[in-house]
Amino acid sequence: MHQYRTHKCHELNENNVGETARLSGWIYRRREHAGPLFIDLRDHYGVTQCVILESNANYDLLKRIKLESVVTLTGEVRARDKTAINERLETGKIELYVDAVEVQGESEQVPFPLNIDEDVNEDLRLKYRYLDLRREKIQRNMTLRSRVIAEMRDQMRAQGFTEFQTPILTASSPEGARDFLVPSRLNPGKFYALPQAPQQFKQLLMVSGFDRYFQIAPCFRDEDPRADRSPGEFYQLDFEMSFVTQEDVFATLEPVLFNIFTKFGGDRQVTSCPFPRIPFFEAIEKYGSDKPDLRNPLHIGNVTEHFAGSGFKIFARLIDEQGFNVIACPAPGGGSRSFCDRMDSWAKKQGKPGLGYIFWKDGVGMGPLANNIGGERTEAIRQQLDLKDGDAAFFTCDKPLRAKTFSGTVRNEVGTQLNLIDQDAGFKFCWIVDFPMYEEDEDTGAIDFSHNPFSMPQGGLEALESKDPLDVLAYQYDIVCNGIELSSGAIRNHLPEVMYKAFAIAGYGSEVVEERFGGMLNALKFGAPPHGGSAPGVDRIVMLLADEPNIREVILFPLNGQAQDLMMQAPSEVDKQQLKDLSIEYVPPLEVD
């Protein structure tokens, strides 16, 4: 007989009755019923009920040691009484009558219970993450993550992709977030950066003649956490392809995502291929977001004309003097003053002065805005938004893009509060396409890249030379599922002359381009193929599949909301000798009164 186990804790069944079996695991639960001691023994695979009679020499030992102690139990498999069968357990028709006990590792009192579902302070969970990971739900999430990654690899290899590993220590490169810097001991005063993404390396692989690359790539960004974004480190299915168009990339990624979400998403529906394509500007106009949740039926609307020159002087003046837009978000079923006031309070918590509203009752628009603009304008708004009695609308007045994007946030909140989001819709995918190459800062008027600076402009060099920069679109695309951006991608700019011009429009001279991107730029001068790719986020995919609202629930050892590893106590101070070896002197931050 094996030293530790003959079976795992999910394997024993009626066919094993009468056999001697040995199990090892953690003491999950313990119950005493008028003599016999009942122990639920748990391992990674499942739970088996074990029975220790009072006559057993190990009875007092098993009664004394604490939950989560690791033990090996040997005994006879017996059938449960029919009245005691537990259909919820794979092993629910049998139990192990224990003869021999060996304690492998005795536990102290755990800081929080592992055998009941209750809210536990997140920082406490992360401090003792190795205990938190014993919980059934978290183990299920991590196993799901492993299976999803394995499926990704299988799917990509089946399409002819080769897996490569790109460097972790690289050069600093502006890609939208702050770099994590690593000082070089051998090159004093100089720093590596951890890659925000393998962007340049995967493009260089295409220049090197490899046709199809992929990697489950670690990425590092020093950015603030969100529910769908982990600070510090995340993983993505990174891939790149040569001699492809945008549609080729879509045709590659769509079946991978469709198959993964179908396989691991239970009975939930998945958008059929091809996924809908929504141009960026259409998404902003309809949803106020470039990552719309298509389960939400609401569309925002521009109602500026109904407030221009109206009796609501604040909006009218901002429209006339500053070119502000008024954007409306409909709220079907939200036509009560209490709900409107609640939304107004919510807007103030978002840092806004408030949220204008109109609600309709008995065929009349109600509220301060309706009183100021009059019945005719109010009715025109109602008709434009296709609203009726019992409905409401909320209004944002701001510079055009800001007004639309905040109305998109209002749309999300209204959809949630009024239960308008179709929870039975499953996974609703779409592509956001035709991103603008450039954007204008609404405050300063400065022109800069709106997205990935390495994207190929639609129309190439001619478009850059002949069009208003704000009218130039890029072969840039995002894939979105249920309001979460899963991936960004692009057909890359593989022509040096186009790259120089693209950066010049954004205010970067050739010397800056050569300094920051010299490696890639030089490579493009030696014959680069047209190429493109994408990089769906592994963590976000698993978060959606596991139906978890917080991405930290699907990461083995995540940082907390302050980007701290409470278990390993990182980041931490280092001693002066370590800093000296790196030619670094620590200067405390200035205190500001």
C-alpha positions in Angstrom: 0.0 0.0 0.0 1.2 3.5 -0.9 2.7 5.5 2.0 0.2 8.3 1.7 -2.8 7.3 -0.3 -4.4 4.6 -2.4 -7.1 6.9 -3.6 -7.8 10.6 -3.9 -10.6 12.1 -1.9 -13.1 12.1 -4.8 -12.5 8.5 -6.0 -14.1 6.1 -3.5 -17.6 4.8 -4.4 -19.9 1.8 -3.9 -17.5 -0.4 -5.9 -14.9 0.0 -3.2 -17.1 -1.2 -0.3 -15.2 -3.7 1.8 -11.8 -2.6 0.6 -9.0 -1.1 2.8 -8.2 2.4 1.5 -5.7 5.1 2.6 -6.5 8.8 2.1 -4.4 11.9 2.8 -5.6 15.5 3.0 -6.8 18.3 5.3 -9.3 18.1 8.0 -12.1 20.2 6.5 -15.0 19.7 8.9 -15.5 17.7 12.1 -18.7 16.6 13.8 -19.4 14.5 16.9 -22.6 12.6 17.0 -23.2 10.7 20.3 -19.9 9.0 20.2 -18.5 8.6 16.7 -16.4 11.4 15.3 -17.1 12.4 11.7 -14.3 14.0 9.7 -14.6 15.5 6.2 -11.2 14.9 4.7 -10.4 17.3 1.7 -7.7 17.3 -0.9 -7.5 19.1 -4.2 -9.9 16.7 -5.8 -12.8 16.3 -3.4 -14.1 15.3 0.0 -14.6 12.0 1.8 -16.4 11.5 5.0 -14.3 9.5 7.5 -15.7 7.9 10.8 -13.6 7.4 13.9 -15.2 5.3 16.7 -14.7 6.1 20.3 -12.9 2.8 20.7 -10.2 3.8 18.3 -6.9 4.7 19.9 -6.6 7.8 17.7 -10.0 9.1 18.7 -8.8 11.7 21.2 -6.0 12.8 18.8 -8.4 13.5 15.9 -10.8 15.3 18.3 -8.0 17.5 19.6 -6.0 18.6 16.5 -7.3 21.7 14.8 -9.1 22.0 11.5 -6.8 22.2 8.4 -4.3 19.8 9.9 -2.9 17.3 7.3 -3.5 13.7 8.1 -3.3 10.2 6.5 -6.3 8.0 7.4 -6.4 4.3 6.7 -9.5 2.1 7.1 -12.4 0.1 5.6 -14.7 1.5 3.0 -18.3 1.0 4.0 -21.6 1.9 2.4 -23.6 4.6 4.0 -27.1 4.0 5.4 -29.6 5.1 2.8 -30.8 7.9 5.0 -27.3 9.3 5.3 -26.4 9.4 1.5 -25.2 12.8 0.4 -25.9 13.2 -3.3 -23.9 16.5 -3.4 -20.6 14.6 -2.9 -19.0 12.3 -5.4 -18.2 10.1 -2.4 -21.6 10.6 -0.8 -22.6 6.9 -0.8 -19.7 5.7 1.2 -17.6 6.5 4.2 -14.2 5.4 5.5 -14.1 3.7 8.9 -10.7 4.7 10.2 -8.3 2.2 11.7 -4.9 4.0 11.5 -4.0 7.7 11.7 -0.8 9.5 10.9 -0.5 13.3 11.4 1.6 14.7 8.6 1.3 18.4 9.5 -0.6 19.8 12.5 -2.2 23.2 11.9 -2.4 26.2 14.2 -5.8 28.1 14.4 -6.4 29.5 11.0 -7.1 33.3 10.8 -10.4 32.8 9.0 -12.7 29.9 8.3 -12.1 27.9 5.1 -15.2 25.7 5.3 -17.9 28.3 5.1 -18.7 31.0 2.6 -18.4 34.3 4.3 -16.9 37.6 3.5 -13.4 37.9 4.7 -11.3 41.1 4.6 -9.4 41.0 1.3 -6.1 42.1 2.8 -6.3 39.3 5.4 -7.1 36.8 2.6 -4.1 38.0 0.6 -1.7 38.0 3.6 -2.6 34.3 4.1 -3.1 33.6 0.4 -1.8 30.0 0.7 -4.8 29.4 3.0 -7.2 31.3 0.9 -6.2 29.1 -2.1 -7.4 26.0 -0.2 -11.0 27.3 -0.6 -13.0 25.3 -3.0 -14.1 28.3 -5.1 -10.5 29.7 -5.5 -9.1 26.2 -6.4 -11.8 25.9 -9.0 -10.9 29.3 -10.4 -7.2 28.4 -10.6 -7.9 25.1 -12.2 -10.1 26.8 -14.7 -7.3 29.2 -15.5 -4.9 26.3 -16.1 -7.4 24.6 -18.4 -8.1 27.8 -20.3 -4.4 28.4 -20.9 -3.9 24.8 -22.1 -6.8 25.3 -24.5 -5.3 28.5 -25.8 -2.0 26.7 -26.6 -3.8 23.9 -28.3 -5.9 26.3 -30.4 -3.0 28.4 -31.5 -0.8 25.4 -32.4 -3.7 24.0 -34.4 -3.6 27.1 -36.5 0.1 26.9 -37.2 1.5 29.2 -34.5 4.8 28.6 -32.9 5.4 29.6 -29.2 8.4 31.8 -28.4 9.5 33.5 -25.2 10.5 37.1 -25.5 12.8 39.0 -23.0 11.7 40.2 -19.6 14.5 42.7 -19.2 14.2 45.2 -22.0 14.4 48.9 -22.8 11.9 51.5 -21.5 9.2 52.2 -24.1 6.2 54.5 -23.8 3.1 52.2 -24.3 0.4 54.0 -22.3 1.4 53.2 -18.7 4.4 53.6 -16.4 7.3 51.2 -16.7 8.7 49.1 -13.9 12.4 50.0 -14.0 15.2 47.7 -13.0 18.6 49.2 -12.3 21.7 47.7 -14.0 24.6 46.9 -11.8 27.0 46.4 -14.7 25.9 49.6 -16.4 25.7 52.2 -13.6 23.0 54.9 -14.0 21.1 52.9 -16.6 17.9 50.9 -16.3 16.1 48.1 -17.8 12.3 48.1 -18.0 10.0 45.2 -17.5 7.9 44.9 -20.7 4.4 46.4 -20.7 3.9 44.0 -23.6 6.1 42.1 -26.0 5.1 44.6 -28.7 8.4 45.4 -30.3 9.8 41.9 -29.9 6.9 40.2 -31.6 7.1 42.6 -34.5 10.9 41.9 -34.7 10.1 38.2 -34.9 8.0 39.0 -38.0 10.9 40.9 -39.5 13.1 37.9 -38.7 11.0 35.7 -41.0 8.9 33.8 -38.4 5.4 33.7 -39.8 3.1 33.0 -36.8 4.2 33.7 -33.2 2.3 33.3 -29.9 3.1 33.4 -26.2 1.3 33.4 -22.9 3.1 36.6 -22.1 3.7 38.2 -18.7 3.2 42.0 -18.9 4.1 44.6 -16.4 2.5 48.0 -15.9 2.8 50.4 -13.0 -0.8 51.5 -13.0 -3.7 51.9 -10.6 -5.8 48.8 -9.9 -9.5 48.4 -11.0 -11.9 45.5 -10.6 -10.9 44.3 -14.1 -7.2 45.3 -13.9 -4.5 43.9 -11.6 -1.7 46.3 -10.7 1.8 45.3 -11.6 1.6 42.0 -13.5 -0.9 40.3 -15.9 -0.8 37.7 -18.7 -2.1 37.8 -22.2 -2.3 35.5 -25.2 0.1 37.5 -27.4 0.2 36.7 -31.1 1.5 38.1 -34.3 1.1 37.1 -38.0 2.8 38.1 -41.2 1.2 38.9 -44.6 -2.2 39.4 -43.1 -5.1 41.9 -43.2 -7.3 43.0 -40.4 -9.9 40.4 -41.4 -7.2 37.6 -41.2 -6.5 38.5 -37.6 -10.2 38.5 -36.8 -10.7 35.1 -38.5 -7.8 33.7 -36.4 -8.9 35.0 -32.9 -12.7 34.6 -33.1 -12.8 30.8 -33.2 -10.2 30.7 -30.4 -12.4 32.8 -28.1 -15.7 31.2 -29.3 -14.3 27.7 -28.5 -12.9 28.7 -25.1 -16.1 30.5 -24.0 -18.3 27.7 -25.3 -16.1 25.0 -23.7 -15.7 26.6 -20.3 -18.7 28.9 -20.1 -21.3 26.3 -19.0 -24.6 26.6 -20.7 -24.2 30.4 -21.4 -24.6 31.6 -25.0 -21.6 32.9 -26.9 -21.8 35.3 -29.9 -21.4 33.4 -33.1 -18.6 34.0 -35.5 -18.1 36.5 -37.1 -18.4 38.8 -34.2 -20.2 42.2 -34.8 -17.9 45.1 -35.9 -18.7 48.5 -34.5 -16.7 51.5 -35.6 -15.2 53.6 -32.8 -17.2 56.7 -33.4 -20.5 54.8 -33.7 -19.7 53.1 -30.3 -19.0 56.5 -28.7 -22.2 58.0 -30.2 -24.5 55.0 -29.2 -22.9 53.7 -26.0 -20.5 56.5 -24.8 -17.8 53.9 -24.6 -15.3 52.0 -26.8 -16.0 48.9 -24.6 -19.8 48.7 -24.6 -21.8 46.0 -22.7 -24.1 44.9 -25.5 -26.3 43.1 -22.9 -27.5 46.6 -22.0 -30.2 47.8 -24.5 -29.8 51.5 -23.8 -28.5 53.9 -26.4 -27.4 57.5 -25.4 -28.5 60.4 -27.6 -27.3 63.9 -28.5 -30.1 66.3 -27.5 -28.0 69.5 -27.7 -30.5 71.2 -30.1 -33.3 70.9 -27.5 -31.3 72.9 -24.9 -29.7 75.4 -27.2 -31.3 78.8 -26.6 -33.6 77.3 -24.0 -34.7 78.6 -20.7 -32.2 76.4 -18.9 -29.6 79.1 -19.0 -26.6 77.1 -17.7 -26.7 74.6 -20.5 -27.7 77.2 -23.1 -24.7 79.4 -22.2 -22.2 76.5 -22.3 -23.6 75.3 -25.6 -23.3 78.8 -27.1 -20.0 80.0 -25.7 -18.0 76.8 -25.3 -19.5 74.4 -27.8 -20.6 72.0 -25.2 -22.9 69.1 -26.0 -25.8 67.8 -24.0 -26.0 64.0 -24.1 -29.0 62.1 -22.8 -29.2 58.6 -21.3 -32.7 57.1 -21.3 -33.9 55.3 -18.2 -37.0 53.1 -19.0 -38.9 52.5 -15.8 -36.8 55.0 -13.9 -39.5 57.7 -13.8 -39.6 58.5 -10.1 -38.2 61.4 -8.2 -36.6 59.0 -5.7 -34.7 57.1 -8.5 -33.7 60.4 -10.2 -32.4 61.8 -6.9 -30.5 58.6 -6.2 -28.8 58.9 -9.6 -28.0 62.6 -8.9 -26.3 61.5 -5.6 -24.4 58.8 -7.5 -23.1 61.4 -10.0 -21.8 63.6 -7.2 -19.9 60.6 -5.8 -18.2 60.4 -9.3 -16.9 63.9 -8.8 -19.6 65.6 -10.9 -21.7 68.6 -9.7 -24.9 66.5 -10.2 -27.0 64.9 -12.9 -29.8 66.7 -14.7 -33.0 64.7 -15.3 -36.5 64.7 -16.6 -39.1 62.0 -15.8 -42.5 61.6 -17.4 -45.8 61.2 -15.6 -49.3 61.6 -17.0 -47.9 62.7 -20.3 -46.0 65.6 -18.7 -42.2 66.0 -18.2 -41.3 66.6 -14.6 -38.3 68.1 -12.8 -36.3 71.4 -12.9 -35.0 70.9 -16.4 -38.5 70.3 -17.8 -39.8 73.4 -16.0 -37.0 75.5 -17.5 -37.0 74.3 -21.2 -40.8 74.1 -21.5 -43.3 71.4 -22.7 -42.5 71.5 -26.4 -38.8 70.9 -26.0 -39.4 68.3 -23.3 -41.8 66.4 -25.6 -39.2 66.5 -28.4 -36.7 64.9 -26.1 -39.2 62.2 -25.1 -39.9 61.4 -28.8 -36.3 61.4 -29.8 -35.4 58.9 -26.9 -38.6 56.9 -27.5 -39.7 57.2 -23.8 -43.1 57.0 -22.2 -44.9 57.6 -18.9 -42.9 56.1 -16.0 -39.6 56.6 -17.8 -36.8 59.1 -17.2 -33.7 60.6 -18.9 -30.5 61.9 -17.5 -28.4 64.7 -19.1 -24.7 65.5 -19.2 -23.5 68.9 -20.5 -19.7 69.0 -21.2 -17.2 69.1 -24.1 -18.4 66.6 -26.7 -16.2 63.6 -25.9 -16.4 64.1 -22.1 -20.1 64.4 -22.3 -20.5 61.2 -24.3 -18.1 59.1 -22.2 -19.7 60.2 -18.9 -23.1 59.4 -20.4 -21.7 56.0 -21.1 -20.9 55.6 -17.4 -24.5 56.8 -16.6 -25.8 54.2 -19.1 -23.9 51.4 -17.2 -25.3 52.6 -13.9 -28.8 53.0 -15.1 -28.7 49.5 -16.7 -27.5 48.0 -13.5 -29.9 49.8 -11.1 -33.0 49.1 -13.3 -32.0 45.5 -14.0 -32.0 46.2 -17.7 -28.8 44.1 -18.4 -29.9 40.8 -19.9 -28.1 38.3 -17.6 -29.3 35.4 -19.9 -27.5 36.8 -22.9 -24.3 35.0 -22.0 -21.1 36.4 -23.6 -21.8 39.2 -26.0 -18.7 39.8 -28.2 -17.9 42.6 -30.6 -15.0 44.2 -32.3 -14.4 48.0 -32.0 -12.8 49.0 -35.3 -11.7 52.1 -37.1 -10.1 53.8 -34.2 -8.8 57.4 -34.9 -5.1 57.5 -35.4 -4.9 60.7 -33.4 -6.8 62.6 -30.8 -7.0 66.2 -29.7 -6.7 67.2 -26.1 -10.0 69.0 -25.5 -8.3 71.4 -23.1 -4.9 72.1 -24.8 -5.7 71.3 -28.5 -2.5 69.2 -28.6 -2.5 66.3 -31.1 -1.2 62.9 -30.0 -1.7 59.2 -30.7 -5.1 58.0 -29.6 -4.1 54.4 -29.2 -1.1 52.3 -30.3 1.5 54.5 -32.1 2.7 51.4 -34.1 -0.6 51.0 -35.9 -0.7 51.4 -39.7 -2.9 54.4 -40.8 -5.7 53.5 -43.1 -4.6 55.0 -46.5 -0.9 54.8 -45.5 1.5 57.7 -46.1 -0.9 59.4 -48.5 -3.5 59.7 -45.7 -1.0 61.2 -43.3 0.1 63.7 -45.9 -3.3 64.8 -47.2 -5.8 64.5 -44.4 -6.6 66.4 -41.2 -4.9 64.2 -38.6 -8.2 63.9 -36.7 -9.7 62.4 -39.8 -7.1 59.6 -40.1 -8.3 56.2 -39.0 -6.0 53.4 -38.0 -6.1 49.6 -38.6 -6.5 49.4 -34.8 -9.1 47.2 -33.2 -10.3 46.0 -29.7 -12.3 43.0 -28.9 -14.9 43.5 -26.1 -17.1 41.1 -24.1 -19.8 42.2 -21.8 -18.3 45.6 -21.3 -14.8 44.4 -20.7 -12.0 45.0 -23.2 -10.3 41.7 -23.7 -7.8 42.7 -26.3 -6.2 45.4 -28.3 -4.5 44.8 -31.6 -3.5 46.3 -34.9 -2.1 45.9 -38.3 1.3 47.3 -37.7 3.2 50.1 -39.4 6.0 48.3 -41.1 7.3 51.1 -43.3 9.9 53.5 -41.9 8.8 56.5 -43.9 5.2 56.0 -42.6 6.5 55.7 -39.0 8.5 58.9 -39.3 5.6 60.8 -40.6 3.1 59.4 -38.1 5.3 60.4 -35.2 6.0 63.8 -36.7 2.3 64.6 -36.7 2.2 63.8 -33.0 5.1 66.1 -32.3 8.0 63.6 -32.2 11.0 64.5 -34.3 13.0 61.9 -36.2 15.7 62.1 -33.5 13.2 61.2 -30.8 11.9 58.3 -32.8 15.4 57.0 -33.5 16.3 57.3 -29.8 13.2 55.6 -28.4 12.5 53.0 -31.1 15.8 52.7 -32.9 15.9 48.9 -32.7 12.6 48.4 -34.4 13.1 51.3 -36.8 16.4 49.9 -38.0 14.9 46.5 -38.4 12.1 47.9 -40.6 14.8 49.3 -43.0 15.9 45.7 -43.9 12.6 44.5 -45.4 9.6 44.0 -43.1 6.5 42.1 -44.1 3.0 43.5 -43.5 2.0 42.1 -40.2 -0.5 42.4 -37.4 -1.8 40.7 -34.3 -3.6 41.0 -31.0 -3.3 40.0 -27.3 -6.4 38.9 -25.4 -6.0 39.2 -21.6 -5.8 35.8 -19.9 -6.8 37.1 -16.5 -9.9 38.9 -17.9 -11.0 35.9 -19.9 -10.9 33.7 -16.8 -12.6 36.4 -14.7 -15.5 36.4 -17.1 -15.7 32.6 -17.4 -15.6 32.2 -13.6 -18.2 35.0 -13.2 -16.0 36.9 -10.8 -16.4 40.6 -10.4 -12.8 41.1 -9.2 -9.8 40.0 -11.3 -7.8 39.2 -8.1 -10.1 36.1 -7.7 -8.5 34.4 -10.7 -4.8 35.2 -10.0 -2.7 32.9 -7.8 -0.8 35.5 -5.8 -2.2 39.0 -6.7 -1.2 42.3 -5.3 -3.8 44.2 -3.3 -5.4 47.5 -4.1 -2.3 49.4 -3.1 0.0 47.2 -5.3 1.4 45.4 -2.2 2.1 41.7 -1.8 1.1 41.3 1.9 2.2 37.7 2.0 5.8 38.2 0.8 5.9 41.8 2.1 6.7 43.4 -1.2 7.7 46.0 -2.1 10.2 46.2 0.7 13.2 48.3 1.6 16.6 47.0 0.7 19.9 47.5 2.5 22.4 50.2 1.7 24.9 47.8 0.2 22.4 46.6 -2.4 21.8 50.2 -3.4 25.5 50.9 -3.5 26.1 47.9 -5.8 23.6 49.5 -8.1 25.1 53.0 -7.9 21.8 54.2 -6.4 21.4 56.7 -3.5 17.9 56.8 -1.9 16.5 60.3 -1.5 13.3 60.4 0.7 10.4 62.2 -1.0 9.9 65.8 -0.1 7.3 66.5 2.5 4.6 68.9 1.4 2.8 70.9 4.1 
